[in-house]
Amino acid sequence: MSMITYFPAIAEIFLALIAIILVLVAAFGGDEGRVSQIMRRLGLVTLVATGILVLSYGRESSLAFGGLFLTTPFAVFMKMIVLVGAGIVLLLAKPSLKADNINKPEFTMLVLMSVLGMMVLISSNDLMVLYMGIELQSLPLYVIAAMQRDSLRSSEAGLKYFLLGALSSGLLLYGISLIYGFTGATNYAEISQSLSGSVSSGAVIGIIFVISGMAFKISAAPFHMWTPDVYEGSPTIVTAFFAIVPKVAAMALFLRITYGMLAPVPGVWQQVVAVIAVLSMVVGALAAIMQTDLKRLMAYSSIAHMGYALVGLSAATTGAVSAVMIYMLIYVISSIGVFAIILNLTREGEAVHRISDLKGYSRSHPLHAACLLVFMFSMAGIPPLGGFFGKWFTFMAAVNAGLIPLAVIGVLSSVVGAFYYIRIVKVMYIDEVDIVLDPSARRANTIIMGLSALILALFVFGLSPLREAVIATVPHIILIAG
């Protein structure tokens, strides 16, 4: 096998080599605080270099490792969202790591390892590579969730995430084994070819188990149980990573499996995905109303947003793919902005996360409050902000596919969801100040927050070129190679 076979995966190979080198730096580097700072900088440089390699070798669809690994423009788009999201988390990490007493070099190394797993997941062209990518992504996440060892809630979050993650891996692996047993293949193209004829009931059960395993990874209902507790118990910077990055990789996998491998049998998966979408929207919207903690609110908000994305996905049309991709991009930008603010919420040096802590926030922190208002209105789907267009495209995809009841449930859930987003705006702008929060001292947080709000506010002006760029990648998601 010539070296050129490996070039489509050169970015992943580079990231893996650097991550291994960083293991040695973490082991023999000496003082933890100093090495942690060096590792974060090296991690940022590594992510930038990886992004350049992804862009350089992903313009054309190509295979590596004997057809197990597939690079396409669609994969490049989703990988770049993952890399940018992970890079921003590392930029925001410094004060949070110190405040939570987890300023250790292992954090950067585990983030890079998890990002590597996500990139493998997005480019997987075989069920075995899919499973390897999911485990490589998940194992570092279990560790960083429990990284605050002196916190009982952090340990509980890590243990709960690990146990429920193991359950989802079992579901996924059982589904994979059934699909292999009834189709005789693990390669996406060969499975698709096998499903083009008659579909056995065993294969249908396998498909349902695989979809259930993937639904856990995007925290869609009814596989969302871990999300609120893990979001609340984990260190805030870890929660930000959970909210921003892994869901993009899991949704990319969802698109590739349903629109690629399972394209011949849309009737099998479409109904399952539609049910999960409805449950996610309803559970996310109703449960979030009762939340008083910002991190738990963001957990239920993410469940609802995955439901909206699945509405577009369940349309089973090529036009729906671009809608889901744009929706995920807007979701990531909104989450980055919100967590840049949450990481800044401190009182006398101690982190605060309760919604009531935002009373009078507009008077003590007018710029931050204005940006948070943009994020809340965007998540609620109020025009002309970015979130409105994300929901519009996904609901229209459902309507065009004849799934009008699904779109109606989505609109009603959005109306319910608007209540808790607008409640935060009311607390910031109308309620009287109880105790003033500390002034923001992090320039990086302010810049990232401001840029995110600006992108969402001016999203309409970049919508056309973005849609054209996204639509150009859509034929490549349909492509499955063997």
KOLLO-105364 format. One record per residue (C-alpha): x, y, z. Coordinates in pm, whole numbers, plus 50000, padded with zeros to 5 digits. Layout:
% KOLLO-105364
+-------+-------+-------+
|     X |     Y |     Z |
+-------+-------+-------+
|     X |     Y |     Z |
...
+-------+-------+-------+
% end
This chain:
% KOLLO-105364
+-------+-------+-------+
|     X |     Y |     Z |
+-------+-------+-------+
| 50000 | 50000 | 50000 |
| 50156 | 50330 | 49892 |
| 50194 | 50631 | 50122 |
| 49941 | 50825 | 49916 |
| 49670 | 50597 | 50060 |
| 49718 | 50767 | 50396 |
| 49701 | 51128 | 50274 |
| 49321 | 51168 | 50320 |
| 49378 | 51090 | 50689 |
| 49693 | 51298 | 50727 |
| 49522 | 51546 | 50963 |
| 49411 | 51267 | 51198 |
| 49757 | 51105 | 51186 |
| 49919 | 51439 | 51269 |
| 49680 | 51502 | 51559 |
| 49739 | 51151 | 51697 |
| 50119 | 51195 | 51686 |
| 50104 | 51532 | 51861 |
| 49867 | 51395 | 52127 |
| 50112 | 51112 | 52198 |
| 50400 | 51360 | 52224 |
| 50193 | 51569 | 52466 |
| 50147 | 51260 | 52684 |
| 50525 | 51256 | 52730 |
| 50531 | 51632 | 52796 |
| 50259 | 51590 | 53061 |
| 50447 | 51299 | 53223 |
| 50795 | 51452 | 53236 |
| 50728 | 51827 | 53212 |
| 50764 | 51909 | 53582 |
| 50550 | 52180 | 53745 |
| 50181 | 52113 | 53663 |
| 50069 | 52474 | 53630 |
| 50353 | 52576 | 53398 |
| 50321 | 52262 | 53184 |
| 49944 | 52305 | 53167 |
| 49989 | 52654 | 53021 |
| 50244 | 52529 | 52767 |
| 50017 | 52240 | 52673 |
| 49720 | 52470 | 52612 |
| 49929 | 52684 | 52376 |
| 50065 | 52376 | 52200 |
| 49709 | 52242 | 52180 |
| 49587 | 52559 | 52011 |
| 49873 | 52549 | 51759 |
| 49801 | 52181 | 51696 |
| 49434 | 52247 | 51628 |
| 49521 | 52527 | 51384 |
| 49772 | 52304 | 51202 |
| 49519 | 52019 | 51195 |
| 49261 | 52254 | 51045 |
| 49505 | 52355 | 50769 |
| 49569 | 51987 | 50690 |
| 49195 | 51914 | 50687 |
| 49135 | 52196 | 50439 |
| 49437 | 52098 | 50225 |
| 49348 | 51729 | 50183 |
| 48967 | 51733 | 50195 |
| 48868 | 51919 | 49879 |
| 48807 | 51597 | 49687 |
| 48634 | 51283 | 49812 |
| 48897 | 51017 | 49873 |
| 48950 | 50695 | 50065 |
| 49223 | 50579 | 50302 |
| 49308 | 50258 | 50488 |
| 49153 | 50025 | 50233 |
| 48820 | 50207 | 50219 |
| 48768 | 50227 | 50596 |
| 48819 | 50604 | 50607 |
| 48648 | 50856 | 50377 |
| 48725 | 51225 | 50340 |
| 48471 | 51450 | 50167 |
| 48391 | 51824 | 50158 |
| 48101 | 51748 | 50394 |
| 48344 | 51591 | 50642 |
| 48573 | 51895 | 50606 |
| 48285 | 52131 | 50694 |
| 48190 | 51937 | 51007 |
| 48552 | 51879 | 51115 |
| 48626 | 52251 | 51090 |
| 48331 | 52325 | 51324 |
| 48472 | 52067 | 51569 |
| 48825 | 52211 | 51551 |
| 48713 | 52573 | 51590 |
| 48484 | 52478 | 51881 |
| 48763 | 52287 | 52059 |
| 49009 | 52573 | 51998 |
| 48771 | 52826 | 52152 |
| 48722 | 52603 | 52457 |
| 49101 | 52594 | 52507 |
| 49110 | 52975 | 52469 |
| 48844 | 53012 | 52739 |
| 48991 | 52747 | 52968 |
| 49270 | 52922 | 53162 |
| 49080 | 53101 | 53447 |
| 48819 | 52826 | 53475 |
| 49081 | 52554 | 53514 |
| 49247 | 52748 | 53794 |
| 48918 | 52832 | 53967 |
| 48804 | 52469 | 53959 |
| 49148 | 52342 | 54069 |
| 49191 | 52128 | 53757 |
| 49477 | 52322 | 53601 |
| 49652 | 52005 | 53490 |
| 49829 | 51925 | 53160 |
| 49609 | 51620 | 53110 |
| 49312 | 51844 | 53025 |
| 49454 | 51961 | 52691 |
| 49576 | 51613 | 52605 |
| 49232 | 51460 | 52673 |
| 49058 | 51731 | 52470 |
| 49287 | 51660 | 52173 |
| 49228 | 51285 | 52205 |
| 48852 | 51339 | 52210 |
| 48873 | 51569 | 51906 |
| 49071 | 51298 | 51726 |
| 48790 | 51050 | 51799 |
| 48533 | 51296 | 51662 |
| 48728 | 51343 | 51340 |
| 48758 | 50966 | 51295 |
| 48385 | 50938 | 51362 |
| 48298 | 51195 | 51094 |
| 48518 | 51022 | 50834 |
| 48423 | 50665 | 50922 |
| 48321 | 50450 | 50625 |
| 48283 | 50127 | 50817 |
| 48092 | 50027 | 51131 |
| 48412 | 49913 | 51305 |
| 48574 | 50252 | 51247 |
| 48254 | 50417 | 51365 |
| 48271 | 50227 | 51694 |
| 48642 | 50300 | 51736 |
| 48576 | 50671 | 51679 |
| 48292 | 50681 | 51931 |
| 48499 | 50515 | 52202 |
| 48801 | 50734 | 52129 |
| 48576 | 51038 | 52159 |
| 48392 | 50923 | 52471 |
| 48665 | 50786 | 52700 |
| 48845 | 51122 | 52743 |
| 48507 | 51288 | 52806 |
| 48434 | 51051 | 53098 |
| 48767 | 51149 | 53255 |
| 48741 | 51528 | 53218 |
| 48383 | 51519 | 53353 |
| 48524 | 51378 | 53681 |
| 48847 | 51579 | 53675 |
| 48755 | 51789 | 53979 |
| 48840 | 51508 | 54219 |
| 48763 | 51699 | 54539 |
| 48407 | 51763 | 54419 |
| 48146 | 51496 | 54488 |
| 47921 | 51633 | 54212 |
| 48200 | 51616 | 53956 |
| 48280 | 51257 | 54051 |
| 47910 | 51172 | 54033 |
| 47885 | 51338 | 53690 |
| 48183 | 51142 | 53558 |
| 48054 | 50810 | 53698 |
| 47700 | 50868 | 53569 |
| 47830 | 50968 | 53226 |
| 48054 | 50662 | 53214 |
| 47781 | 50415 | 53316 |
| 47517 | 50554 | 53079 |
| 47781 | 50592 | 52808 |
| 47867 | 50224 | 52848 |
| 47497 | 50142 | 52812 |
| 47474 | 50342 | 52489 |
| 47790 | 50173 | 52357 |
| 47624 | 49838 | 52431 |
| 47314 | 49941 | 52236 |
| 47527 | 50060 | 51947 |
| 47746 | 49751 | 51942 |
| 47445 | 49518 | 51958 |
| 47288 | 49706 | 51667 |
| 47612 | 49683 | 51468 |
| 47633 | 49309 | 51532 |
| 47273 | 49260 | 51414 |
| 47334 | 49464 | 51099 |
| 47648 | 49264 | 51028 |
| 47468 | 48939 | 51096 |
| 47180 | 49013 | 50859 |
| 47372 | 49194 | 50583 |
| 47709 | 49020 | 50603 |
| 47900 | 49350 | 50584 |
| 48039 | 49630 | 50796 |
| 48130 | 49868 | 50513 |
| 47867 | 50140 | 50462 |
| 47848 | 50088 | 50083 |
| 47813 | 49710 | 50112 |
| 47544 | 49743 | 50380 |
| 47358 | 49996 | 50164 |
| 47374 | 49757 | 49868 |
| 47247 | 49471 | 50082 |
| 46957 | 49680 | 50212 |
| 46856 | 49778 | 49856 |
| 46670 | 49449 | 49825 |
| 46441 | 49313 | 50093 |
| 46512 | 49418 | 50453 |
| 46500 | 49149 | 50719 |
| 46339 | 49216 | 51057 |
| 46675 | 49149 | 51225 |
| 46838 | 49426 | 51024 |
| 46552 | 49661 | 51114 |
| 46606 | 49590 | 51485 |
| 46978 | 49648 | 51436 |
| 46911 | 49985 | 51270 |
| 46687 | 50089 | 51560 |
| 46959 | 49998 | 51812 |
| 47223 | 50193 | 51617 |
| 46998 | 50500 | 51600 |
| 46934 | 50468 | 51975 |
| 47308 | 50462 | 52044 |
| 47363 | 50772 | 51831 |
| 47066 | 50949 | 51996 |
| 47242 | 50908 | 52331 |
| 47551 | 51083 | 52194 |
| 47351 | 51391 | 52093 |
| 47150 | 51370 | 52420 |
| 46818 | 51333 | 52240 |
| 46516 | 51213 | 52440 |
| 46448 | 50951 | 52570 |
| 46826 | 50895 | 52593 |
| 46891 | 51234 | 52756 |
| 46893 | 51131 | 53125 |
| 47264 | 51192 | 53170 |
| 47268 | 51542 | 53028 |
| 47135 | 51770 | 53308 |
| 47334 | 51604 | 53588 |
| 47657 | 51584 | 53385 |
| 47624 | 51944 | 53267 |
| 47562 | 52066 | 53622 |
| 47820 | 51849 | 53800 |
| 48112 | 51886 | 53560 |
| 48354 | 52180 | 53580 |
| 48204 | 52465 | 53375 |
| 48472 | 52460 | 53105 |
| 48407 | 52088 | 53059 |
| 48034 | 52156 | 53033 |
| 48114 | 52413 | 52763 |
| 48312 | 52149 | 52572 |
| 48022 | 51901 | 52604 |
| 47774 | 52160 | 52481 |
| 47978 | 52284 | 52186 |
| 48182 | 52006 | 52026 |
| 48074 | 51637 | 52059 |
| 47719 | 51700 | 51936 |
| 47851 | 51827 | 51602 |
| 48044 | 51505 | 51543 |
| 47750 | 51289 | 51652 |
| 47507 | 51479 | 51427 |
| 47751 | 51445 | 51133 |
| 47752 | 51071 | 51197 |
| 47371 | 51072 | 51216 |
| 47359 | 51238 | 50871 |
| 47610 | 51000 | 50716 |
| 47442 | 50688 | 50851 |
| 47083 | 50784 | 50767 |
| 47140 | 50961 | 50434 |
| 47427 | 50737 | 50325 |
| 47427 | 50382 | 50459 |
| 47050 | 50368 | 50523 |
| 46947 | 50569 | 50216 |
| 46772 | 50269 | 50052 |
| 46539 | 50225 | 50354 |
| 46421 | 50572 | 50462 |
| 46091 | 50424 | 50581 |
| 46278 | 50220 | 50845 |
| 46465 | 50505 | 51016 |
| 46248 | 50806 | 50932 |
| 45972 | 50721 | 51181 |
| 46218 | 50640 | 51459 |
| 46400 | 50972 | 51411 |
| 46069 | 51162 | 51397 |
| 45959 | 51012 | 51732 |
| 46295 | 51100 | 51891 |
| 46265 | 51455 | 51751 |
| 45918 | 51505 | 51904 |
| 46024 | 51367 | 52243 |
| 46337 | 51583 | 52247 |
| 46153 | 51903 | 52162 |
| 45876 | 51843 | 52417 |
| 46101 | 51720 | 52701 |
| 46359 | 51993 | 52640 |
| 46103 | 52273 | 52624 |
| 45888 | 52169 | 52923 |
| 46165 | 52058 | 53160 |
| 46370 | 52374 | 53102 |
| 46089 | 52591 | 53237 |
| 46145 | 52458 | 53590 |
| 46522 | 52508 | 53594 |
| 46688 | 52767 | 53816 |
| 47049 | 52680 | 53730 |
| 47199 | 52813 | 53408 |
| 47399 | 52497 | 53336 |
| 47093 | 52273 | 53377 |
| 46894 | 52515 | 53164 |
| 47156 | 52487 | 52889 |
| 47137 | 52107 | 52920 |
| 46762 | 52099 | 52856 |
| 46802 | 52368 | 52591 |
| 47052 | 52146 | 52407 |
| 46805 | 51854 | 52422 |
| 46538 | 52071 | 52260 |
| 46781 | 52200 | 51996 |
| 46881 | 51847 | 51899 |
| 46509 | 51780 | 51854 |
| 46479 | 52075 | 51613 |
| 46779 | 51949 | 51415 |
| 46625 | 51599 | 51400 |
| 46305 | 51750 | 51257 |
| 46507 | 51852 | 50952 |
| 46693 | 51521 | 50944 |
| 46372 | 51316 | 50952 |
| 46256 | 51482 | 50628 |
| 46480 | 51234 | 50440 |
| 46543 | 51474 | 50152 |
| 46873 | 51612 | 50026 |
| 46751 | 51967 | 50094 |
| 46715 | 51879 | 50462 |
| 47086 | 51802 | 50494 |
| 47191 | 52162 | 50436 |
| 46923 | 52275 | 50684 |
| 47066 | 52050 | 50957 |
| 47424 | 52159 | 50884 |
| 47333 | 52528 | 50908 |
| 47132 | 52460 | 51224 |
| 47430 | 52291 | 51391 |
| 47659 | 52580 | 51294 |
| 47420 | 52833 | 51450 |
| 47378 | 52614 | 51760 |
| 47756 | 52599 | 51810 |
| 47798 | 52976 | 51772 |
| 47516 | 53040 | 52023 |
| 47657 | 52790 | 52274 |
| 48006 | 52942 | 52247 |
| 47867 | 53287 | 52324 |
| 47653 | 53173 | 52618 |
| 47934 | 52978 | 52783 |
| 48181 | 53266 | 52731 |
| 47943 | 53464 | 52954 |
| 47870 | 53185 | 53205 |
| 48244 | 53136 | 53256 |
| 48263 | 53507 | 53349 |
| 47990 | 53497 | 53613 |
| 48166 | 53529 | 53948 |
| 48089 | 53691 | 54281 |
| 48388 | 53773 | 54502 |
| 48590 | 53528 | 54295 |
| 48343 | 53239 | 54330 |
| 48160 | 53108 | 54022 |
| 47781 | 53153 | 54022 |
| 47538 | 52975 | 53791 |
| 47186 | 53055 | 53912 |
| 46949 | 53250 | 53690 |
| 46862 | 53474 | 53985 |
| 47228 | 53582 | 53998 |
| 47163 | 53772 | 53674 |
| 46926 | 54020 | 53843 |
| 47015 | 54368 | 53722 |
| 47293 | 54229 | 53504 |
| 47216 | 54488 | 53232 |
| 47305 | 54771 | 53469 |
| 47630 | 54624 | 53605 |
| 47745 | 54458 | 53278 |
| 47559 | 54627 | 52988 |
| 47771 | 54481 | 52705 |
| 47753 | 54126 | 52840 |
| 47379 | 54158 | 52899 |
| 47325 | 54285 | 52544 |
| 47519 | 53989 | 52402 |
| 47329 | 53742 | 52623 |
| 47005 | 53899 | 52500 |
| 47115 | 53829 | 52141 |
| 47196 | 53466 | 52228 |
| 46866 | 53410 | 52410 |
| 46658 | 53567 | 52133 |
| 46852 | 53370 | 51871 |
| 46794 | 53041 | 52057 |
| 46427 | 53130 | 52090 |
| 46412 | 53172 | 51711 |
| 46325 | 53542 | 51701 |
| 46396 | 53707 | 51362 |
| 46621 | 53836 | 51215 |
| 46880 | 53656 | 51432 |
| 47062 | 53342 | 51320 |
| 46852 | 53102 | 51527 |
| 46539 | 53205 | 51339 |
| 46687 | 53095 | 51005 |
| 46809 | 52767 | 51152 |
| 46460 | 52675 | 51270 |
| 46299 | 52810 | 50953 |
| 46510 | 52584 | 50730 |
| 46457 | 52269 | 50936 |
| 46081 | 52322 | 50971 |
| 46047 | 52403 | 50599 |
| 46237 | 52083 | 50515 |
| 45981 | 51889 | 50721 |
| 45688 | 52071 | 50555 |
| 45827 | 52007 | 50205 |
| 45858 | 51637 | 50293 |
| 45494 | 51623 | 50404 |
| 45576 | 51605 | 50776 |
| 45351 | 51898 | 50863 |
| 45248 | 51770 | 51213 |
| 45618 | 51741 | 51302 |
| 45680 | 52101 | 51194 |
| 45375 | 52220 | 51391 |
| 45501 | 52045 | 51708 |
| 45838 | 52211 | 51647 |
| 45682 | 52556 | 51622 |
| 45474 | 52501 | 51939 |
| 45782 | 52376 | 52127 |
| 45970 | 52686 | 52013 |
| 45694 | 52904 | 52155 |
| 45715 | 52722 | 52491 |
| 46095 | 52742 | 52479 |
| 46081 | 53116 | 52419 |
| 45939 | 53153 | 52772 |
| 46257 | 53049 | 52953 |
| 46487 | 53235 | 52717 |
| 46288 | 53557 | 52755 |
| 46270 | 53500 | 53132 |
| 46648 | 53542 | 53146 |
| 46620 | 53869 | 52953 |
| 46352 | 53986 | 53196 |
| 46574 | 53901 | 53497 |
| 46864 | 54095 | 53345 |
| 46675 | 54405 | 53237 |
| 46377 | 54441 | 53472 |
| 46464 | 54284 | 53809 |
| 46650 | 54491 | 54065 |
| 47011 | 54414 | 54148 |
| 47063 | 54195 | 54458 |
| 47441 | 54164 | 54462 |
| 47666 | 54299 | 54190 |
| 47877 | 54039 | 54011 |
| 48250 | 54083 | 53965 |
| 48360 | 54292 | 53665 |
| 48480 | 54083 | 53373 |
| 48858 | 54059 | 53359 |
| 48895 | 53819 | 53067 |
| 48951 | 53993 | 52737 |
| 48936 | 53662 | 52544 |
| 48586 | 53588 | 52679 |
| 48465 | 53936 | 52588 |
| 48604 | 53916 | 52233 |
| 48462 | 53566 | 52170 |
| 48127 | 53666 | 52319 |
| 48111 | 53985 | 52111 |
| 48206 | 53810 | 51787 |
| 47949 | 53535 | 51844 |
| 47674 | 53790 | 51907 |
| 47778 | 53990 | 51600 |
| 47769 | 53681 | 51375 |
| 47421 | 53587 | 51498 |
| 47292 | 53943 | 51464 |
| 47428 | 53984 | 51109 |
| 47370 | 53625 | 51003 |
| 47120 | 53722 | 50735 |
| 47390 | 53904 | 50535 |
| 47610 | 53594 | 50510 |
| 47325 | 53350 | 50466 |
| 47330 | 53316 | 50086 |
| 47702 | 53239 | 50044 |
| 47691 | 53006 | 50346 |
| 47395 | 52815 | 50202 |
| 47567 | 52784 | 49865 |
| 47883 | 52653 | 50031 |
| 47687 | 52406 | 50243 |
| 47469 | 52285 | 49956 |
| 47785 | 52218 | 49752 |
| 47890 | 51960 | 50012 |
| 47552 | 51782 | 50023 |
| 47615 | 51541 | 49732 |
| 47917 | 51413 | 49924 |
| 47711 | 51302 | 50222 |
| 47509 | 51081 | 49992 |
| 47835 | 50937 | 49866 |
| 47939 | 50620 | 50037 |
| 48238 | 50442 | 49901 |
| 48342 | 50084 | 49914 |
+-------+-------+-------+
% end
